[in-house]
Amino acid sequence: MLARIPIIIMTVIFIIAFVLQLLGMLKVVPLYISSPILFISIFLLISYWNERKRFRGYH
């Protein structure tokens, strides 16, 4: 259960950033603020998923 908490938190951040991007497309929030937030949230989510499945060698 504890291993799923970061994934849940990052998914919630992604959903918030996506809603913020939609508000940016409606010109409620500036796009130059909402676009980097969405990009960073997607980047962090993908990099976390990639790091978890990395082969670390035989020990």
Buried (B, 14 or more C-beta within 10 A) or exposed (E): EEEEEEEEEBEEBBEEBBEBBEBBEEEEBEEEEBBEBBEEBBEBBEEEEEEEEEEEEEE
